[in-house]
Amino acid sequence: MINPKHYSYRVFWSEEDDCFIGVCTEFPSMSHVDDAPDKALNGILEVVGDAVQWLAEDGDPIPEPLESRTYSGRFHVRVTPEIHKNLVREAAEQGVSLNRHVSAKLA
């Protein structure tokens, strides 16, 4: 079974709710609200742990942690012709390939 601690978690302050909110990237519909960041993190860890256990018991698919996935390093992006032209021009001015230029911009 997948270890729930291997998922991607984040805790942030919500001005609107006047509290800390713990969330998990792989389970976007789940969160835990608390008055302290460590409690929000522990809460979302528990919520996700329960969800993983229930999914396993029911034989349902369990999301794979982002860090466990393999990535090819390739993805395709559609842009307008004007953006494409500007990127090609910028890359040429810098003397690098379009791929290298866009990779640097994304980094």
C-alpha positions in Angstrom: 0.0 0.0 0.0 1.2 3.6 -0.7 2.6 5.4 2.3 0.4 8.6 2.7 3.5 10.5 3.9 4.9 10.3 0.4 2.3 12.6 -1.1 2.8 16.4 -1.7 1.4 18.5 1.1 1.2 22.3 1.7 0.0 24.4 4.6 -1.0 28.0 4.1 -2.7 30.8 6.0 -6.2 31.8 4.9 -7.1 35.4 5.7 -10.7 34.7 4.6 -11.0 31.7 7.0 -8.6 33.1 9.7 -6.9 29.8 10.0 -4.3 27.5 8.5 -5.3 25.1 5.8 -3.5 21.8 5.0 -4.0 20.4 1.5 -2.6 17.5 -0.5 -1.9 17.9 -4.2 -2.8 14.3 -5.1 -6.2 14.6 -3.3 -7.4 18.1 -4.3 -10.8 17.8 -2.8 -9.5 17.2 0.7 -8.2 19.7 3.3 -7.9 20.2 7.0 -8.4 23.5 8.8 -6.8 24.3 12.1 -5.4 27.2 14.2 -1.8 26.2 14.0 0.3 25.1 10.9 1.6 21.9 12.5 -2.0 20.9 13.4 -3.2 21.6 9.9 -0.4 19.4 8.5 -1.0 16.6 10.9 -4.7 16.8 10.1 -4.4 16.6 6.4 -1.9 13.7 6.8 -4.6 11.9 8.8 -7.4 12.7 6.4 -5.3 11.4 3.4 -4.2 8.3 5.4 -7.8 7.4 6.1 -8.7 8.0 2.4 -5.9 5.7 1.2 -6.9 3.0 3.6 -10.6 3.2 2.5 -9.7 3.2 -1.2 -7.5 0.1 -0.6 -10.2 -1.7 1.4 -12.7 -1.0 -1.4 -10.3 -2.0 -4.2 -10.5 1.5 -5.7 -7.4 3.0 -7.4 -5.1 5.0 -5.2 -3.4 8.0 -6.6 0.4 7.6 -7.1 2.5 10.2 -5.3 3.9 12.8 -7.7 7.4 12.1 -6.5 7.1 8.4 -7.3 6.0 9.0 -10.9 8.5 9.0 -13.8 8.7 11.9 -16.1 10.0 12.0 -19.7 11.0 15.6 -19.5 8.8 16.3 -22.5 5.5 18.1 -22.8 3.7 19.9 -25.6 2.4 23.4 -25.3 0.2 25.3 -27.8 0.7 29.0 -28.0 -0.5 31.7 -30.4 1.5 32.2 -33.6 2.6 35.6 -32.3 4.0 34.1 -29.1 5.7 31.4 -31.1 7.3 34.0 -33.4 8.5 36.1 -30.4 10.0 33.1 -28.7 11.9 32.1 -31.9 13.2 35.6 -32.3 14.3 35.8 -28.7 16.1 32.4 -29.0 17.8 33.5 -32.1 19.0 36.7 -30.5 20.5 34.8 -27.7 22.0 32.2 -30.0 20.3 29.2 -28.4 17.7 26.7 -29.6 14.0 27.4 -29.1 13.8 24.5 -26.7 16.7 25.8 -24.5 15.2 29.3 -24.5 11.7 28.1 -23.4 13.2 25.8 -20.8 15.2 28.7 -19.3 12.0 30.8 -19.3 10.1 28.1 -17.5 12.9 27.5 -14.9 
